[in-house]
């Protein structure tokens, strides 16, 4: 459970999309990101990346080519096209050893990983299953590239490096991938096999849908973008939540507070 170190203030109103503590963490994390990765490049260059062919137009013949092309697209929109790193597909074991025999509690690989190997070589991995879920693939790449970006920060995220994963999810939205992060946070999908069928539920990332939506609302406010830009591309159950988040952020005047954050360029830049 994430702890930022700020106590709850007052009684929460039922209409609030997040707890006071979670709201404070988001604001503190955006201040951290703006302080170290903001400035003109963020305010003038960062796009809201949409799940459309305009952003991902590549025509490929194999799943491997799709994974690579998507990765390069995400790097480009993140402004990290020139950041050196190696992309690797994970090896995953199949827990089903026979049509009716499944290994219980078989270890499952993460959707993606960020690692520093050997002589400071950056390696990002992804689960091959993600290629059949482009939204989740983009969100996973965005999260791991946000790891890469925030690893260069001269100070830890709010609450320390124990909160890095939570801050990294917000950083992925800061890079422009908030729609993908929100849409992939919870997944329901139908499955069928030779001996079974039904529905499966899974979660990805470290934040809830509401936390991703709140971060997306902050991003839109910072970039001066109308809510209508994002709404058509969100899952139906997230549309009203985004409108609520935008209203709350406006009521709390959070955007004015964040716009006042001073950008600190890296030493030597």
Secondary structure, 3 states (H helix, E strand, C coil): CCCCCCCCCCCCCCCCCCCHHHHHHHHHHHHHHHHHHCHHHHHHHCCCCCCCCCCCCCCCCCHHHHHHHHHHHHHHHCCCCCCCCEEEECCCCCCEEECCEECCCCCCCCCEEEEEECCCEEEEEECHHHHHCHHHHHHHHHHHHHHHHHCCCCCCCCCCHHHHHHHHHHHHHHHHHHHHHHHHCEEEEEEECCCCEEEEEEECCCCCHHHHHHHHHHHHHHCCCCCHHHHCCCCHHHHHHHHHHHHHHHHCCHHHHHHCCCCCCCCCC
